[in-house]
Amino acid sequence: MRYLRQVLISAGTLPAQDMHLHAYEVYSSKFISAIPPHQASILTRYQRWYVLRVMRRASAKAPTSVNTVNRRRAELRAIAAFLTWLDNQGHCLETATQAHLDRYLAMTAGTATALSTFIKWAHEQHLASEITLPRKPSMPGTAAGHEELWDKVELLLRDESISRDVRIIGLFLLLFGQRVANTVRLKRSDVAVTGTKVSVIFGADAIELPPALASLVLAQLQSPTNRYIYHRTEINWLFNGFVPGQHVTPNHISMRLFEAGIKVRPFRQAAMLQLAAAVPVRVIADTLGLSVYTASQWAQRSGHIWNDYPAIR
């Protein structure tokens, strides 16, 4: 039914709609209606004035992903479970202490992340003035090795048994440290072809692609949009998905890369560390679409700060 609805939207028969966002709105409404009224009151406020506002703003820029919906659903269930636990202890959100929160988190390993945004919101709204959830510093994972990185580059350049979209997105990851979730949203208009040169825009400045990768991108540009029953001309994704009007999902690409022996996180870390060691911070920020602060953090991790490089922009 969802696929058929998207076909009708793509054909212009039905008005455009973010299907994943709509599905979450339906789910959250049913979920909240089934919990005790005093819990529902708090969750309704949180959903209406924070979660849905954030999701709708994001939806205006790009369709809501399945990952986002799954994360928000898990968050909703985690909050309800915490409020229920407080009820069983004879307390509520307003009377909960830091000791209550610490004890609950110790009993339910892995729920801190799901509760973090809600606890912060409740504290700002003076609904839970006695509890806070300090943010733990993120620990960098282990990056893939240099030789391993370039072995995978060779694999994606040469192995034609891997689908072209997976090869291109994987190479953007390995060569330019691009997040899969960002790359799948590239549009054909983000690629410029000038003679034999092919450039792609990740940030403020375009990057000229090496010839082998450029040929793959050219083939992708020339491939027909044959996955759609109906195709609206204003939809211009570089990597079309199976659902009409939507780009390929990050999950699909990540799974295909994993099958090729490429775990996204360690290989992206390896790519970013090599780039940060070889390229000045400002150049990385402008070409890869990162903030100067983020680029600086990568430079510090690589051991190359580039303090002597002038701020030329």
C-alpha positions, -999 to 999 in steps of 0.1 A, spaced: 0 0 0 28 24 9 46 17 -24 13 22 -44 7 55 -26 43 67 -35 37 57 -71 5 79 -72 24 107 -55 52 104 -81 26 105 -109 11 137 -94 -22 119 -87 -18 125 -49 -2 155 -33 35 151 -22 39 137 13 68 125 35 56 89 40 80 80 68 72 111 87 35 105 83 39 69 94 57 81 126 30 107 133 4 79 131 25 56 153 32 82 180 -4 92 182 -16 56 187 12 49 212 5 79 233 -32 73 233 -26 39 249 -5 50 279 -18 65 312 -31 100 309 -5 117 331 23 101 310 4 109 278 2 146 288 40 148 290 47 128 259 22 148 239 40 180 248 74 166 240 62 152 206 42 183 196 67 210 206 100 193 201 101 160 182 77 168 154 89 203 149 125 190 145 113 162 121 92 186 100 120 211 97 143 183 85 116 169 62 115 203 44 151 197 33 151 159 27 126 130 32 126 114 66 147 82 66 138 48 80 166 51 105 152 84 119 117 68 123 131 37 140 152 59 164 123 81 173 101 50 179 127 35 202 130 68 220 92 70 226 92 35 240 122 42 263 106 74 277 73 56 284 92 28 301 111 53 323 79 71 333 63 38 341 92 28 363 89 61 382 52 54 388 61 21 402 86 38 426 59 61 438 74 91 420 68 112 389 90 132 366 86 163 388 97 145 420 124 123 405 159 128 418 193 122 402 196 90 423 164 77 406 177 84 372 212 69 379 196 38 394 173 33 364 201 37 339 222 12 358 193 -13 356 186 -7 319 219 -6 301 218 12 267 188 35 274 208 66 282 211 76 245 173 71 239 165 92 270 191 120 266 171 144 245 139 139 265 157 145 298 174 176 285 140 189 272 122 181 305 150 199 324 147 230 302 109 230 306 112 227 344 94 194 344 124 176 359 145 201 377 164 176 398 177 153 371 202 157 343 220 134 320 256 145 315 268 140 280 296 115 278 324 123 254 323 101 223 351 77 221 367 74 186 366 39 172 395 21 156 402 32 120 409 8 92 445 5 82 462 24 53 468 -7 32 433 -20 39 418 13 28 435 13 -6 428 -24 -11 391 -16 -9 395 14 -32 410 -10 -58 381 -35 -52 354 -9 -58 372 5 -89 376 -29 -106 348 -53 -93 319 -49 -118 299 -75 -99 292 -48 -73 264 -24 -84 276 9 -97 258 30 -71 274 11 -43 308 14 -59 305 52 -63 291 59 -29 318 35 -14 345 54 -32 332 88 -20 335 73 15 370 59 10 385 88 -9 367 118 5 354 106 39 318 113 29 290 100 51 268 75 33 237 93 46 248 125 29 260 109 -4 227 92 -11 211 126 -12 233 139 -40 215 152 -70 225 151 -106 229 189 -104 256 184 -78 278 169 -106 294 191 -133 309 178 -165 333 200 -184 349 182 -213 367 152 -199 366 165 -163 339 156 -138 335 175 -105 311 169 -76 300 193 -49 300 181 -13 305 215 3 312 250 -8 338 241 -34 337 214 -61 361 185 -62 375 172 -95 372 134 -95 401 111 -106 395 96 -140 385 61 -129 359 74 -105 348 101 -130 340 74 -156 318 56 -130 299 88 -122 295 96 -159 279 62 -165 256 68 -135 245 102 -150 238 85 -184 218 56 -169 181 59 -175 157 63 -145 141 29 -152 132 20 -116 101 43 -116 68 35 -131 63 73 -132 91 98 -130 87 135 -122 112 156 -140 119 177 -109 132 146 -90 168 146 -98 185 121 -74 219 108 -86 212 75 -68 175 66 -73 158 43 -48 133 15 -54 105 37 -41 93 62 -67 106 97 -60 131 87 -33 168 82 -33 185 49 -24 185 44 14 217 46 35 209 12 50 208 -5 16 242 10 6 258 2 40 247 -34 39 260 -38 3 293 -22 14 295 -46 44 290 -75 21 321 -62 2 341 -62 34 337 -24 40 325 -14 75 314 22 70 326 37 103 363 25 105 369 31 68 354 66 70 377 73 100 407 60 81 398 83 51 393 114 72 426 108 91 445 106 59 429 136 44 434 157 76 471 147 76 476 158 40 452 187 34 448 220 54 418 224 76 402 252 56 404 232 24 388 201 40 360 222 54 352 239 21 354 209 -1 340 182 21 311 202 36 324 201 71 325 229 97 360 243 104 357 230 140 350 194 128 378 196 103 401 209 131 391 179 153 401 155 125 434 174 121 442 171 158 435 134 157 458 130 127 486 149 144 487 177 117 473 210 129 484 232 99 487 263 120 510 278 94 484 277 67 467 311 62 429 315 63 428 323 26 390 325 23 
